[in-house]
Amino acid sequence: MRLLLLLLFFLLLQGNICVNFSPQADLPPLLEFIDGRPVTTQQEWEQRKEEIKSLFIDYYIGTFPPSVPTIKSVKIISEFEDRNTIDRTVQLTFDTVNNASFAIELLIPKQGGPFPVFMTQFTHRRWALVALSRGYIAVLYPGSDGHDSTYVFQQAYPQATWGTISRRAWLGSRALDYIITLPNIIKDQICITGHSRNGKQSLIATAFDTRITAVVSSSAGVPGSSSYRFSGRNAFTEAPSDYVDSWFLPSLKSYTGRENELPIDAHGWLGLIAPRHCLLATAYNDHEGDVTFNVERVYAAGKLAYKFLLAEDNLRTSWRWGDHHGAESIDTYLDWFDLAFGRKKLTINDFPEVWINYFNWNAWNASQSERIPPQSTDITTNIIWMLGDEPPMGISPGGTYETTTDFPYLVSLFGRERSVNMGKVKREGINFSEYIYGELYYPMA
């Protein structure tokens, strides 16, 4: 008995244990409880959402404060008018033990109204300027690198186990507590966006705050718009052990190499956001976590929840050229918000569903002729059968074209050319298949 307790204690140190969850390689179905029961009614879906929230809190983001503090005072610390705009900075102080306080900036059109609300972090102030020009009240809150006021709430609530990302999302909701009191806003037209780690917090904020009615997650990476199951170093992206220590729960790191044991993954954010409008925006060549296949798997899994709620058109992906930074399409993001709020002559046809890596197994299988496997216990025979008929193939001893000497960047990667030139290392070109080659380096005798 003592040995069993020690083993259980050791497993708890390695990460949370979900006793009702059976590890699985694919994303756990959103329309299924952790114990395997299917979700068939709206009431059951509400119960499943609470279960998903609890799983995120236990495995990813940590706990929030037990209650939401009220706003104790509001002070306008600066205001000026310029080019048909009111630029106002407001200090919000909350009823906490330390009178936690932070400042937000509001960019308000002078004419017209009421207006939809565009929320983002100070990092993306230029995005806010575009939103302002398109008829939004833009709100900038201090929940980003270089402008982070969440430490005041960390001090106020030391018992909360939240990480930096969820703390910033929670601070965005505290800014919203004030925004919804303004007379010139449209309360059911509140949107939020952010890029990279700010994209993560935008998803979390929307998942846990139903007052936010639309979100664009820009290259959020893992575990935002991409899942840990289809990420990792073998895909040149992040594993659970790679995130900044303060971002999420320390125990999450222990799931590196056993991501299939996580009872919820990034698609869970979409389940909590549904049926509200959500756009997963990323780049074709995003190298910081958003592999296109991964984003599509998350999208496909989340879409099932939207379909259940009869809101399939409220979820889309958006692909842009380029890498992680530098080509964010803020006008596309605002078009999505305009669509969500019915502001312009936009339809869902302006956001066609584009699949890059989608593979339909049933369709493929139906197109194949029947192949009867050999009745053999010989492993080699079975492997050859699985590989199919061998095509005509030539034999090559290995070429020298496109070796490390032809491309300097390969020299910098391998760092072995100096040894080769000095006669210490031998290099042989090897062809594995058509245009698939490698180089074998070994010490000279």
Secondary structure, 3 states (H helix, E strand, C coil): CHHHHHHHHHHHHHCCCCCCCCCCCCCCCCCECCCCCECCCHHHHHHHHHHHHHHHHHHHHCCCCCCCCCEEEEEEEEEEEECCEEEEEEEEEECCCCCCEEEEEEEEECCCCCEEEEEEEHHHHHHHHHHHHCCCEEEEECEECCEECCHHHHHHCCCCCCCHHHHHHHHHHHHHHHHCCCCCEEEEEEEEEEECHHHHHHHHHHHHCCCCCEEEEECCCCCCCCCCCCCCHHHCCCCHHHCCCCCCCHHHHHHCCCHHHCCCCCHHHHHHHCCCEEEEEEECCCCCCCCHHHHHHHHHHHHHHHHHCCCHHHEEEEEECCCCCCCCCHHHHHHHHHHHHCCCCCCHHHCCCCCCCCCCHHHHHHCCCCCCCCCCCCHHHHHHHHHCCCCCCCCCCCCCCCCCCCCHHHHHHHCCHHHHHCCCEEEEEEEEECCEEEEEEEECC
